[in-house]
Amino acid sequence: MANNSKVKGTADVVFLMDVTDSMDYCIDAVKKNIRIFVQELQKAGIDWRARIIGFRNHEFNPDNWLDADGSLFTSDLNELRRQLDGKKPSGGDPDSLEESVLDALHYVSQMGVSATKLDPGKWRPTGRTAKCVMLFTDAPCQDLVSYVPGNLELDDVGNALASSRIRLSIIAPDFDCYHELAEYGAIYVPCGKSEDFPKMHLSKDDLTPQEQADHKMTFEDIIRDFAKTVTATATEEAF
């Protein structure tokens, strides 16, 4: 948490992570770069809290599609690392490329807001607190939300995020559904094809001279850019 005398903004952050079998590299990459994210927010004077929420395919794993237990908002770096350690890649439908991305996004839009007492399972009150979500997945969205009734579609989820004033950043391969979510204000960084995800380097130190000259993107770049997005959004909300 930032020093109260230097606070320039307030932010609640959710790292929303696909935790199916193919995402082990991505989870490890976020874990190795999470300190950079925290340092960037602290340096910018942001009063921050964050939590890690995992998801799988609801239709294939209806009993454990959401991995949110024990992952509450915290401003402690070691607790964030503990939450990441608890996200064990498993499951996923072997017969389907799609995961329950829309379900997970709808869930975070409906987490609720703390009233008079601060609730670590809910967002802080909207007004001067930026609500930011960073989605990591190597899969496209399913067509419908299935964890609640109503047959909600992408447009419904996009509107739910917008009405909850959630700033969404997406790190995923190039799929149409994420371009559609970008139309609702999401920041989308396409990462090539699904098989390119594990090939992304952790930091610039891992790049060859040619890759550095080509400005090849790394996970460190992604995390730093997200910290900048959170900082900018929190600063805007403060005024």
Secondary structure, DSSP 8 states (H G I E B T S, - for coil): ---GGG--EEEEEEEEEE-SGGGHHHHHHHHHHHHHHHHHHHHTTEEEEEEEEEE--TTT-TTTSEE-TT---BS-HHHHHHHHHT-------TT-S-B-HHHHHHHHHTS-B--SS--TTSB--TTTEEEEEEEE-SS-B-SS--SSSS---HHHHHHHHHHTTEEEEEEE-S-HHHHHHHTTT-EEEE-SSGGGGGGS-SSGGGS-HHHHHTT---HHHHHHHHHHHHHHHHHHHT-
